[in-house]
């Protein structure tokens, strides 16, 4: 019984590490292809990333959006596909 529990724990840990590694790789790929720009339509403090994301997509035709701290405040940033000349 103890051997079975240890095997399950090992595979669970392995699976979690695999997921984390896969997520980090995906985020790195996304960051290479996206350019960040402060939202042109958001005003004030950004405390809800979900709403920032929706606004960036609907109003600014961005791929996504998120709240990030810049200086002493939280701002909404939109993420767009980078123009080809900015990749090089």
Secondary structure, 3 states (H helix, E strand, C coil): CHHHHHHHHHHHHHHHHHHHHHHHHHHHHHHHHEEEEECCCCCCCCCCHHHHHHHHHHHHCCCEEEEEEECCEEEEEEEEECCHHHHC
